[in-house]
Amino acid sequence: MRTYLDHNATTPLRPEARDAMIAAMDVVGNPSSVHAEGRAAKSLMEKSRGAIATAFGADGADVIFTSSATEAASLALEGRDLAGSAVEHDAVRAWIREELPADQAGVVAIETPETSTLQLANSETGVIQKIPEGLAVCDATQAFGKLPVAFNWLGAEMAFVSAHKLGGPKGVGALVVKRGTDVNARLKGGGQEMGRRAGTENIIGVAGFAAAATAAVKELEEGVWKEVARLRDLLETTLADAAPDTIFMGQTSDRLPNTSCFAVPGWKGETQVMQMDLAGYAISAGSACSSGKVKASAVLTAMGYDATVASSAIRVSLGPNTREEEILGFADKWLAQLQKYRAKAA
């Protein structure tokens, strides 16, 4: 039996999202068509857009559907000449003109928010940033669905999110912008999405996104993530008690309730991922978008960790359905592998 502990990479599809997507498969029209079938598709799309806006606290803002958070980041950032932190996701770092430093706690200071972009929560360490008023662009991908967050009080001009980080389908994201904010269209043609992103919309994915976002907000209101945070803390305490030399990244900062990033210097992260995979546990070493690259984490390097520590880190990210026995089972297997590593290295 396997245990999935890589929710920051992608989440299992929620039943609500699956049901909404199956129902949307019977909506045959193109939302740009004016006949009855097209109007039905358009109605479903706009209902989904409204549900996502409500879940994200973005009433009165524009929600632009994209194929992913990566595309939404490109839509927000291309041609804007913004500064960004050294701990941003690669989808953001690819566009920034100036790299801002982070301290060892993973915290970034923004001096000119109107010309900067900043993530709300880091995918590797879980560290939460304080978003300054007037920030040009916010990456809310990891935070949406795990933290109480509303675009209308976030203070940013634009923010982007992704469905598959909160129990929705892969292949659909959104850029949320304050009404009246200029966006440079990257895909041009049919004029869809208010002329900001051409191409027929992914109605099935959008319907799943909306259902997942609504369910995620309900979970937050019910306090589900408080239990997740307890399990994350239990994991870290258990590992620290048995292996005091374990380094936990970002532990002194506010973090996502589900994320633990830690390292035993010298024990390669990719080795741990393979060993735990064989033991029945899915974890990761850094961002999923960087998987396959055998090198130190750029995020941890930016936080001041040396190459040995940065290349030894793994990330365990829990979900709403993670159970205590799964966490304790992971700890037992990981500590057993650590004992073998130390015996071999001695």
Residue pairs with C-beta under 8 A, 6 or more apart in sequence:
1 280
2 280
2 281
2 282
3 280
3 281
3 282
3 326
3 329
3 330
4 12
4 282
4 319
5 281
5 282
5 283
5 316
5 317
5 318
5 322
5 326
5 330
6 282
6 283
6 284
6 288
6 315
6 317
7 258
7 317
7 318
7 319
8 123
8 124
8 126
8 142
8 165
8 256
8 258
8 259
8 284
8 288
8 315
8 317
9 284
9 287
9 288
9 317
10 164
10 165
10 170
10 288
11 164
11 165
11 166
11 167
11 168
11 319
12 167
12 319
12 321
13 167
13 168
13 169
13 208
13 212
14 167
14 168
14 211
14 212
14 215
14 216
16 167
16 211
16 212
16 214
16 215
17 163
17 167
17 168
17 169
17 208
17 209
17 211
17 212
17 215
18 208
19 211
20 207
20 208
20 210
20 211
21 169
21 204
21 205
21 207
21 208
21 211
23 207
24 44
24 203
24 204
24 206
24 207
24 208
25 204
27 37
27 40
27 41
27 44
27 203
28 37
28 41
29 35
29 36
29 37
29 38
29 39
29 40
29 41
29 42
30 37
30 38
30 41
30 200
31 38
31 41
31 42
31 44
31 45
31 192
31 200
31 201
31 203
32 38
32 42
32 190
32 192
32 200
33 39
33 41
41 203
44 203
44 206
44 207
45 65
45 201
45 203
45 206
47 210
48 206
48 207
48 209
48 210
49 63
49 65
49 206
49 210
51 210
51 211
51 213
51 214
52 58
52 63
52 174
52 209
52 210
52 213
53 59
53 61
53 63
53 176
54 214
55 210
55 213
55 214
55 216
55 217
56 63
56 140
56 144
56 149
56 150
56 151
56 159
56 161
56 176
56 213
57 149
57 150
57 151
57 152
57 153
57 154
58 150
58 151
58 152
58 176
59 152
60 152
60 179
61 151
61 152
61 176
61 177
61 178
61 179
62 176
62 177
62 178
62 179
62 181
62 194
62 196
63 174
63 175
63 176
64 72
64 75
64 174
64 175
64 176
64 177
64 183
64 193
64 194
64 196
64 197
65 172
65 173
65 174
65 193
65 197
65 201
65 202
65 206
66 72
66 75
66 160
66 172
66 173
66 174
66 175
66 197
67 171
67 172
67 173
67 202
68 162
68 171
68 172
68 173
69 91
69 139
69 141
69 160
69 161
69 162
69 165
69 173
70 91
70 173
70 289
71 173
71 186
72 160
72 161
72 162
72 173
72 174
72 175
73 89
73 91
73 92
73 95
73 137
73 139
73 160
74 91
74 95
74 186
75 160
75 175
75 183
75 184
75 185
75 186
75 196
75 197
76 117
76 137
76 158
76 160
76 175
76 177
76 183
77 92
77 95
77 96
77 117
77 137
78 95
78 184
78 186
79 184
80 95
80 136
80 137
80 184
81 97
81 115
82 95
82 96
82 97
82 115
82 116
82 117
82 136
82 137
83 96
83 97
83 98
83 99
83 100
83 112
83 115
83 116
83 117
84 92
84 93
84 95
84 96
84 98
84 99
84 100
84 116
84 117
84 118
85 99
85 100
85 101
85 102
85 108
85 110
85 118
85 119
85 129
85 302
86 93
86 99
86 100
86 101
86 102
86 108
86 298
86 299
86 302
87 102
87 106
87 108
87 119
87 122
87 125
87 127
87 299
87 302
87 303
88 96
88 117
88 118
88 119
88 139
89 119
89 123
89 139
89 141
89 287
89 289
90 287
90 289
90 290
90 298
91 289
92 117
92 119
92 137
92 139
93 99
93 298
96 117
100 108
100 109
100 110
100 116
101 108
101 302
102 108
102 302
102 303
103 303
103 304
104 303
104 304
104 305
105 127
105 250
105 252
105 253
105 303
106 122
106 125
106 127
106 249
106 250
106 253
106 299
106 303
107 127
107 129
107 253
108 118
108 129
110 116
110 118
110 132
110 135
113 132
113 133
113 134
113 135
113 136
113 155
114 134
114 135
114 136
115 136
116 135
116 136
116 137
117 135
117 136
117 137
117 138
117 139
118 129
118 131
118 132
118 135
118 137
118 138
118 139
119 129
119 138
119 139
119 140
119 141
119 142
120 128
120 129
120 131
120 138
120 139
120 140
120 142
120 143
120 147
120 149
120 154
120 159
121 127
121 128
121 129
121 140
121 142
121 143
121 146
121 147
121 255
121 256
122 129
122 142
122 250
122 299
123 141
123 142
123 287
124 249
124 259
124 261
124 286
124 287
124 297
124 299
124 300
124 313
124 315
125 249
125 250
125 255
125 259
125 261
125 299
125 300
125 303
125 315
126 142
126 250
126 255
126 256
126 258
126 259
126 260
126 261
126 317
127 250
127 253
127 254
127 255
128 143
128 147
128 253
128 254
128 255
128 256
131 138
131 154
131 155
131 156
132 155
133 155
134 155
134 156
134 157
135 154
135 155
135 156
135 157
136 156
136 157
136 158
137 156
137 157
137 158
137 159
137 160
138 154
138 156
138 158
138 159
138 160
139 159
139 160
140 149
140 151
140 154
140 159
140 160
140 161
141 160
141 161
141 162
141 165
141 173
142 165
142 256
143 149
143 256
144 161
144 162
144 165
144 166
144 213
144 216
145 165
145 166
145 167
145 212
145 213
145 216
145 217
145 219
145 220
146 166
146 220
146 225
146 256
146 257
146 258
147 220
147 225
147 256
147 257
148 220
151 159
151 176
157 177
157 178
157 181
158 175
158 176
158 177
158 178
158 181
158 183
159 175
159 176
160 173
160 174
160 175
160 176
161 173
161 174
161 176
162 168
162 172
162 173
162 174
163 169
163 170
163 171
163 172
163 173
163 205
163 208
163 209
163 212
163 213
164 170
164 171
164 172
166 212
166 213
166 216
167 212
167 215
167 216
168 205
168 208
168 209
168 211
168 212
168 213
169 204
169 205
169 208
169 209
169 212
171 202
171 205
172 202
172 205
172 206
172 208
172 209
174 209
175 183
175 196
177 183
183 196
185 195
185 196
185 197
185 198
186 197
187 197
187 198
187 199
188 198
189 198
189 199
190 198
190 199
190 200
191 198
192 198
192 199
192 200
192 201
193 201
219 225
219 320
224 320
225 257
225 258
225 320
226 257
228 257
228 258
228 318
228 319
228 320
228 322
229 257
229 258
231 318
231 322
231 324
231 327
232 257
232 258
232 259
232 260
232 316
232 318
234 324
234 327
234 328
235 260
235 316
235 327
235 330
235 331
236 248
236 251
236 260
236 262
238 327
238 328
238 331
239 246
239 262
239 331
239 334
239 335
240 246
240 248
242 331
242 335
243 264
243 335
243 338
245 264
245 265
246 262
246 263
246 264
247 262
247 263
247 264
247 265
247 305
247 309
248 260
248 261
248 262
249 261
249 262
249 263
249 300
249 303
249 305
249 313
250 261
250 303
256 317
258 317
258 318
258 319
258 322
259 315
259 316
259 317
259 318
260 315
260 316
260 317
261 300
261 313
261 314
261 315
261 316
262 313
262 314
262 316
263 269
263 300
263 305
263 309
263 310
263 312
263 313
263 314
264 312
264 338
264 341
265 308
265 309
265 312
266 308
266 312
266 345
267 312
267 338
267 341
268 311
268 312
269 285
269 286
269 297
269 311
269 312
269 313
269 314
270 285
270 294
272 283
272 285
272 314
272 334
272 337
273 283
273 284
273 285
273 314
275 337
276 282
276 283
276 314
276 330
276 333
276 334
276 337
277 283
279 333
279 337
280 333
281 329
281 330
281 333
283 314
283 315
283 316
283 317
283 330
284 291
284 314
284 315
284 317
285 291
285 297
285 313
285 314
285 315
286 297
286 299
286 313
286 315
287 299
290 297
290 298
295 311
296 307
296 310
296 311
297 310
297 311
297 313
300 309
300 310
300 313
301 307
301 310
305 313
316 330
318 327
